[in-house]
């Protein structure tokens, strides 16, 4: 009948707290340890019951044991793509997943905000909500970190730290604390991955001439593998001619530079090794 005798022994194990509730109102909270119940060690309940003097008669109270250990191996993931603005590729759709661990950080807040006076409150009831918080925190982390799409794969630790901090800001009001948050994988759209693979194969980013040379070399290789006989040979010769033309174009500026240079003051052409313009005398 929910009757507790004064002087009864209360044992709270490690990884737990015991919460006494009087008529739906949270009273005393006991940390791990062994206690002898009396009005002296139940000050809140004593005040609520208006006990001015100690007594030995039984009293009624609800007692809830809250697990404060870590709940590990929890998973989160984006059910829908998350939008990211990237300097190289514009708007990019990303998918990501990872894991997290959490525990009850403030038993009193947890009890008043979520648990209430239900007989049991399980991990499953809050896990889905935390997963949604993780996805929202991940979206905010992408916006605040401003990490380029090309560098995301090397920035999982940085993103995990940001997601964990943002997640705990949301969980604080529910009495929870995320002890570990990880970003395990970020998936880019196929077209972005293809562009990244091309840049990796080139080994050079932003050099248009070398990129054209790279494409011409690939065309020659593909033509050499073509089994259509003369057609393949013709394609290979055309590609080789294009490759040679681009090489000559790249050499023309170098040859022009070898013949001489131009005065920065009057624009007259002058020998490459001249330190003064022969026309206006300006030092170069």
N, C-alpha and C positions, 0 to 999 in steps of 0.2 A: 504493500500500500504506500510505497514511497516514504516510509517512515524511517528516520535515522535517529539513532540514540546519541545523546551527548556522551562524549568520551569514546565514541567509536573510532577505530583506526582507519585512516585513509592512506592508501598506498598509490602513489603516482609513479609509473615506470618512466625510464629514460625514453625520450622521444614522444612524450605525452604531456598534456596539461589537463587538469580537471577544472571544470567550470561549474559553479553552483548557481542555480537559477531559482529565483523566488517569484512565483506567479507571473512568469514570462519576463521578468526583469533580471538582467545579469547581475550577479552578486560577486562572490569571491572567486579568485582564480589561483589555483595551486600548481606550482612548478614541480618537477620530479622530486620525490622524497617521500617520507612517511610522517604522517601528522596524526595527532590526537585532537579530534574535533571538540572545540569549546568556543565559548563566546569570545575568548581572547584572540584566537587565531582565525575567527570569521567576523572581522569588524563590519564589513558591508552588510552581511546577512543579519548580524546583530542589530544594526541600525534599522534595517528594513522591517524586522520583526518587532522592533521597539522593545527588545530585551534590555531591561535596565539592570537585571541581576541574573546571575547564573542559575541554572536549574538542570535537572536530570531527566526531565520528561522528553519523549521523542518529538521530533518535529518533521515536517514534510518539506522536501526540496527536490528539485530535479538536478541530477548530476550528469554532465556530459564530458566524455573523454575525447580530446582533440589530438589527433596524430600530428606531430610537428617534424617528423622525419622528412627526408627528401623523397620526392616521387620522380624517379629517373626514367630514361628511355621513352620520353614523350616525343611525338613527331608533329611537325607542322609543315604545311605546303600551300602553295598558291593554287586554288582551284581554277581561277581565271588569270590570264596574263596581267602583269603589272606594267604600266606605262612608265617609260623613262625617257627624258630628253637628253640626247647625246650630241656632243659637238661635231662628231664625225659622221654619224648616221642619222641624225635627226631624231624623230620619235621611234623608240624601239620597244617592242613587247617582250617582257622577260617572264620566265617561270623559275621558281626557286623552291627548295625544300631544305629542311634541317631538323634539328632536335632541340629539346629543352628539358630542364629539370626545375622543379619548384617545390616549395614547402609553405606551410602556414607561418607567416612572419609575425602577425599580431593576432593572437587568438580572440581577443575581445572584439576587434573590428570584424574579423571573419564571422564570429557568432552573430553579431548585431546586424551585419550587412547581408549575409548569405544564409548561414545555417539556420538561424532561428531556433524554434523549439521542435523541429522535426526529429524523429528518433535516430535517423541516420543521414549522413551527407557524404556521398562517395566522390572519388577522384573524377569519375566520368562526368559528373554534373558540372564541373568547372573546367575540365580539360578542353572541351570544345570551345569554350569562351576564350581561353588563353591562346588557343591556336589562331582564332580570329585576331586577337590582339597582336600575335607574332606577325601575321601577314600585314597588318596595318603599320606596325613598327618597321617592317622591312621596306615598305613603300616610302615611309618618311626617311629612312636611312639612306635610300638611293638619292633622294632629293637633297638631303643635307650634306652628304659626303661629296657629291659631284665627281664621283670616280668615273672616268671614261669607260665605255663598254669594253674596249680593248684590254683594260686593266682589271676588270672585275674578277677574273679567275685568280689573280694574285692578291686579292684584297679581301678574302673571306674572313680572316681574323679581324680586320678593321671593321668590316660590316657587322660581324657577330657582336663585337663590343658595343657598337652603336645601337643595334637592335635590342641587346640586353638592357641598356640604359633606358631606352624609350619604353620598353616593355614594363620595367619596374615602376616607371612613373604611372602607368595605367593600373598596375596590380596593387599599388600601395593603398588605394582607396577601398580595396576588397580584403585587405589583410593578408595578401600573399606576397611572396618574394621569389623571383626567378634566380636560382643559384647558378644556372649554366644555360647559355643560349648559343647555338652554333648554326652557321650557314654552311650547309654541306655541298650544295650544288646550285649553280645558276645556269639556266638554259637560254641561249640566244636564238633568235629566229634563223632559219636555214640560210637566208640571203646574207645575213650579217656574218654568220660563221664562214660562208663561202668567201666573203670579202676578206676576212681575217686570214683564211688559209692562203689566199692569193698574195697578200702582203707578206706573210711569213715565207712563202716560196721565193718571192722576189728578193727578200733580204734587205730591201731598200724601200723606204717610205717617202713619197713626195718627190722623187726624181723621175720626171716624165720621160726623159730620153732613155734612161736605163730600163724603164718599164716597157717602152716601145721595143727596145732591143730584146728584152725578155720575151715579149709576145712573138717577135719575129723568129727567135730561136725555137720557140715552141712550135710555130707553124712549120719550120723546116723539119723538126723531129717528127711531127704528125704526118707530113707529106712523105717522109722516108719510110714510114710504116704502112703507107697506103698500098694496098694490093691491086690497084686498078691500072697498073702498068704506066703507060705514057702520061695518063692524066695525073697520076701521083708525081711523076718526074717533073711535069710541067708546073704543078703547084709548088714543088720544092724549089724549082729554078726561080719562079716568080717571088717566092718568099725570100730566097737568098738575095735576089736583086734588090728587094725592098730593104733587107737588112743592110746590104752594102751601101745603099743610098743614104740610109740614116747614119751610118758610120761616117760617110763622107761629109754629111751635113754637120756632124759633131766636130769634124776636123777643120772645117772651113773657118770658124771663129778662131781656132787655135793658130791656123796658118796666118790669118789676117793679123793676129796679135804679134806673131813672130816678125812680120814685115815692118811693123812700126806701131806708133800710137798717135793720139791726137792731143793737141794742147788743150788744157782745161779752160784757158782764157780766151783764145781766138779761134780755136778749132782747127788749126793747121796741122797737117800730118807731119810727123817728125820721127827720127830714128828711135828704135825701142830703147836704146841705152842712153839717150840724150837726157840730161838733167835740166836743160834750159831750152825754151822754144826758140828756134832760129829766126822766127818772124817777129814775135813781140818781146822775146827775152824773159818771159815769165818763168819762174822756177817751178819745176814739176814735182 
